[in-house]
Amino acid sequence: MVYLNAISYHMPSTALSNEQLIAEYLPYKKKEDKTITAEELFNQNWIKTRHQVALTDTAKDLGNRAAENLFEQWNIRKEEIQYLVFVSDALDYKGPTTACVMQNDLGLSKSIGAIDVLHGCTGFVYGLSLISALIESGQIDNALLITADIPTKVIHPADIELRAIFSDAGAATFLSKEKIKNGINAEVGKFVFGTDGSGENALKVERSGSRNPADVKWLKQFEEVPHGNTGGKLYMKSSAIFLFALRTVPKLVKQILQKEGWNKEDIDFYVFHQANGQMLDFIGKRMKLPKEKVIINIENIGNTVSASIPIALYQEYKKNTFSAQQKALLAGFGIGLSWGATTLKFT
């Protein structure tokens, strides 16, 4: 048995309202671009506030802070951790592995395994699956899963639509083969996955890797931007992503329910990747799910990529929502294109 024992998270202190975003957008606005209001921004995605990382911080730093919160909040002894998985679209280096650096940052044992998983919106589900496999196979007894992303550093201030959606955050999740005292202690279920690489251009960070890397000429056009788009520039075909989610999530839910032998009525909480509040509401209605079962926490957090599912799950837990034998369905979907789901049963 694999238990999801504990979750903690960290968000940067800088929080931007819709009004602040628009004020920062106006100097970059082209004359032909339509003026947008704070209310219109909210109606597009149900987000009022998102968080922005400091220029000197990386995803690793947010992940480290989330992990330190986990150790303190849940009384988890860092020296007992046997494996570290770091999931992010924003690794510190191509080498060394960022997870290796985090082992030293966090003061973890030198006898642990440490790997990076370069993944985005489905990353939390992938991280859970890798750790679950390691524990179930008897290779390890426990592991720390850190998911963290900093999408605001790859969005140009003129891209008001993207700036309104994405937010920076880190989350840390502890999993083991045993329950811990006063923990969440939810049994991790089975998994299903999906991938469609033909959607490569629907959502990607241009000039961010070894294919067509950023050069001096390309970077010069962003000299006036605070972060300089030095990590690349996020590009999204919004309509394509929206349609992808509407087509994929209902099928994904059906697949994981069939694999578990459950009906959708058996699920008490649907915790989807917090991509867009309006989108999640539409998906819930399309699937005829009770509104109270579809968790939407995006209003004051934004889309935190790989950290969105654990943050939403933690916040529901803090409301004392979960009770023994209740079930949650977790589903990630997005960049890749990729999708994946699993279940939790609370004990």
C-alpha positions in Angstrom: 0.0 0.0 0.0 1.2 3.6 -0.8 -0.1 6.5 1.3 -0.1 10.1 0.5 0.8 11.3 4.0 1.3 15.0 3.9 1.3 18.1 1.7 2.6 21.7 2.2 3.2 24.5 -0.2 4.8 27.9 -0.7 3.7 30.9 -2.8 5.8 34.1 -3.4 4.7 37.1 -1.3 4.2 39.3 -4.4 0.5 39.0 -5.3 -0.8 40.8 -8.4 -4.5 41.8 -8.8 -6.2 42.1 -12.1 -6.0 45.9 -11.8 -2.2 45.7 -11.2 -1.7 43.4 -14.2 -3.6 45.8 -16.5 -1.5 48.8 -15.2 1.7 46.9 -16.0 0.3 45.8 -19.4 -0.7 49.3 -20.7 2.9 50.5 -21.5 3.3 47.5 -23.8 -0.2 47.6 -25.3 -0.4 48.2 -29.1 -2.9 50.9 -30.3 -4.9 48.2 -32.2 -5.3 46.0 -29.1 -8.6 46.1 -27.3 -8.6 47.7 -23.8 -9.5 45.1 -21.2 -11.0 45.6 -17.8 -10.4 43.7 -14.5 -13.9 42.3 -14.6 -13.3 41.0 -18.2 -10.1 39.3 -17.1 -11.9 37.6 -14.2 -14.7 36.4 -16.4 -12.2 34.7 -18.7 -10.6 32.6 -16.1 -12.2 33.2 -12.6 -8.8 34.5 -11.3 -8.5 37.7 -9.2 -5.0 37.3 -7.8 -1.9 35.4 -8.9 1.6 35.3 -7.4 4.9 36.3 -8.9 8.4 35.0 -8.0 11.3 37.4 -7.3 13.7 37.8 -10.1 16.5 36.2 -8.0 14.4 33.1 -7.2 14.0 29.9 -9.2 11.5 27.0 -9.1 14.0 25.1 -7.0 13.8 27.9 -4.3 10.0 27.7 -4.2 10.2 23.9 -3.9 12.8 24.1 -1.1 10.6 26.4 0.9 7.6 24.1 0.4 9.7 21.2 1.6 10.8 23.1 4.7 7.2 23.9 5.4 6.4 20.2 5.1 9.1 19.1 7.6 8.0 21.6 10.1 4.2 21.4 9.7 4.0 17.6 9.6 6.9 16.7 11.9 8.6 14.7 9.1 12.3 13.9 9.8 14.3 14.9 6.7 17.1 12.4 7.5 14.6 9.5 7.0 13.6 10.5 3.4 14.9 7.9 1.0 14.1 9.4 -2.4 13.5 12.8 -3.9 11.6 13.5 -7.1 11.5 17.1 -8.4 8.9 17.9 -11.1 9.2 21.2 -12.9 9.3 22.9 -16.3 12.0 25.2 -15.0 15.0 23.2 -13.9 18.1 25.2 -12.6 20.4 23.5 -15.1 20.7 21.0 -17.9 23.2 19.5 -15.6 23.6 18.8 -12.7 20.2 17.4 -11.8 18.3 20.1 -9.8 17.1 17.4 -7.4 20.7 16.6 -6.5 21.3 20.2 -5.6 18.1 20.2 -3.5 19.3 17.2 -1.5 22.2 19.4 -0.3 20.0 22.5 0.1 17.5 20.6 2.3 20.1 18.7 4.3 18.7 15.3 3.2 20.7 12.1 3.6 23.4 11.3 1.0 22.0 7.8 0.7 18.9 9.0 -1.2 18.0 8.8 -4.9 17.3 12.2 -6.5 15.8 12.7 -10.0 14.3 15.5 -12.1 11.1 15.0 -14.1 10.7 17.7 -16.7 6.9 18.0 -16.9 4.2 20.6 -16.5 0.5 20.4 -15.9 0.4 16.6 -15.5 3.6 16.5 -13.5 2.1 15.8 -10.1 0.3 12.7 -11.3 3.5 11.5 -13.0 5.5 12.1 -9.8 2.9 10.2 -7.8 3.1 7.3 -10.2 6.9 7.0 -10.2 7.1 7.1 -6.4 4.2 4.7 -6.0 6.0 2.2 -8.3 9.2 2.5 -6.3 7.4 1.9 -3.0 5.2 -0.9 -4.3 8.2 -2.7 -5.7 10.0 -2.6 -2.4 12.8 -0.4 -3.6 12.1 2.3 -1.1 9.9 2.9 2.0 9.1 6.6 1.4 9.8 9.6 -0.9 9.5 13.4 -1.1 7.7 14.7 -4.2 8.4 18.4 -5.0 6.4 20.1 -7.8 7.3 23.8 -8.5 7.1 26.1 -11.5 7.7 29.8 -12.3 5.7 30.5 -15.5 5.7 34.3 -14.9 9.4 34.4 -15.9 8.6 33.2 -19.4 5.6 35.5 -20.1 6.0 38.8 -21.8 4.1 41.7 -20.1 2.2 42.3 -23.3 0.6 38.8 -23.1 -2.1 40.0 -20.7 -4.1 36.8 -21.2 -1.3 34.5 -20.1 -0.2 36.8 -17.3 -3.8 36.7 -16.0 -3.8 32.9 -15.8 -0.4 31.7 -14.6 1.1 31.9 -11.1 4.3 30.8 -9.4 4.3 28.3 -6.6 5.9 25.2 -5.1 4.4 22.2 -3.3 5.9 19.3 -1.4 4.2 15.9 -0.9 5.4 13.1 1.3 4.5 9.5 0.4 5.3 6.3 2.2 4.3 2.7 2.7 2.8 3.5 6.1 0.5 6.0 7.7 2.0 8.8 9.8 0.6 10.3 13.0 -2.0 13.0 12.3 -1.3 12.8 8.5 -3.6 13.0 5.5 -2.9 9.3 5.0 -4.8 8.7 1.8 -4.3 5.4 -0.1 -3.0 6.1 -3.6 -4.9 4.1 -6.3 -4.3 3.1 -9.9 -3.1 5.3 -12.7 -4.0 6.1 -16.4 -1.9 8.2 -18.8 -2.2 9.8 -22.2 0.1 11.6 -24.6 -0.3 13.4 -27.9 2.9 15.0 -29.0 1.3 16.3 -32.2 0.1 19.1 -29.9 3.6 20.3 -29.4 2.9 23.8 -30.7 -0.4 24.3 -28.8 1.4 25.3 -25.6 5.2 25.6 -25.4 8.0 27.8 -24.2 9.8 29.0 -27.3 13.6 29.5 -27.3 14.0 27.7 -24.0 16.1 24.7 -24.9 18.6 23.3 -27.4 16.2 23.4 -30.4 16.3 26.9 -31.8 17.9 28.3 -28.6 17.7 32.0 -27.7 20.4 34.1 -29.3 21.5 37.7 -28.8 19.3 39.1 -31.6 16.2 37.4 -30.1 16.9 38.4 -26.5 17.5 42.1 -27.5 13.8 42.6 -28.2 13.1 41.9 -24.5 15.6 44.2 -22.9 12.9 46.4 -21.5 11.2 43.4 -19.8 12.3 43.0 -16.1 13.1 39.3 -16.5 14.3 39.7 -20.1 12.5 36.5 -21.2 15.9 34.9 -20.8 14.3 31.5 -20.1 12.2 31.7 -23.3 8.7 32.9 -24.1 5.5 31.1 -23.3 3.1 30.7 -26.2 -0.4 29.2 -26.0 -3.2 28.6 -28.5 -6.0 29.2 -26.0 -8.8 27.8 -28.1 -6.9 24.7 -28.9 -6.0 24.1 -25.2 -9.6 24.7 -24.2 -11.0 22.2 -26.7 -8.3 19.7 -25.8 -9.4 19.9 -22.1 -13.1 19.6 -22.9 -12.4 16.5 -25.1 -9.8 14.8 -22.8 -10.9 15.2 -19.2 -14.3 13.4 -19.5 -12.6 10.5 -21.2 -9.8 10.5 -18.7 -12.2 10.4 -15.8 -14.1 7.5 -17.4 -10.9 5.5 -17.9 -9.6 5.8 -14.3 -13.1 5.0 -12.9 -13.2 1.9 -15.1 -9.8 0.9 -14.0 -10.8 1.2 -10.3 -14.2 -0.4 -10.9 -16.0 2.7 -9.6 -18.8 4.9 -10.8 -18.6 8.7 -10.9 -21.1 8.8 -8.1 -18.5 7.0 -5.9 -16.2 10.0 -6.1 -16.6 12.6 -3.3 -14.0 15.2 -4.7 -12.8 15.8 -8.2 -9.4 17.6 -8.0 -8.5 18.6 -11.5 -5.4 20.6 -12.6 -6.4 24.2 -11.9 -6.0 25.5 -15.4 -8.8 27.9 -15.7 -11.8 28.3 -13.4 -14.3 28.8 -16.2 -13.0 25.8 -18.0 -13.3 23.6 -14.9 -16.8 24.7 -14.3 -17.8 24.0 -17.9 -16.2 20.5 -17.7 -18.0 19.7 -14.5 -21.4 20.8 -16.0 -20.7 18.8 -19.2 -20.0 15.7 -17.1 -23.0 16.4 -14.9 -20.9 16.4 -11.8 -22.4 18.0 -8.6 -20.9 21.5 -8.3 -19.8 20.9 -4.7 -17.7 17.9 -5.8 -15.6 19.8 -8.4 -12.8 21.6 -6.5 -12.0 25.1 -7.9 -9.6 27.1 -5.8 -8.0 29.2 -8.5 -9.5 32.6 -7.6 -6.6 33.9 -5.4 -3.9 31.4 -6.5 -4.0 31.2 -10.3 -2.7 28.3 -12.5 0.4 27.0 -10.7 1.1 24.3 -13.3 2.5 21.2 -11.6 1.8 22.5 -8.1 -1.9 23.2 -8.7 -3.4 19.7 -7.7 -1.5 19.3 -4.4 -2.3 22.9 -3.4 -6.0 22.4 -4.1 -5.9 19.1 -2.3 -4.2 20.6 0.7 -6.6 23.5 1.0 -9.6 21.1 0.9 -8.0 19.0 3.6 -7.5 22.1 5.8 -11.2 22.7 5.6 -11.6 19.3 7.3 -13.5 18.1 4.2 -12.2 14.6 4.0 -13.4 11.7 6.1 -12.7 8.0 6.2 -13.6 6.0 3.1 -14.2 9.1 1.0 -12.6 9.1 -2.5 -10.9 11.8 -4.6 -10.1 11.7 -8.3 -7.0 13.6 -9.3 -6.6 14.5 -13.0 -3.8 16.5 -14.7 -3.8 17.7 -18.3 -2.0 20.2 -20.5 1.4 20.9 -22.0 2.8 18.0 -24.0 0.1 17.4 -24.8 -0.3 15.1 -21.8 -2.9 13.9 -19.4 -3.0 11.5 -16.4 -5.2 10.5 -13.5 -5.2 8.6 -10.2 -7.4 8.2 -7.2 -7.1 8.6 -3.4 -9.1 6.8 -0.7 -9.0 8.5 2.7 -8.5 6.3 5.7 
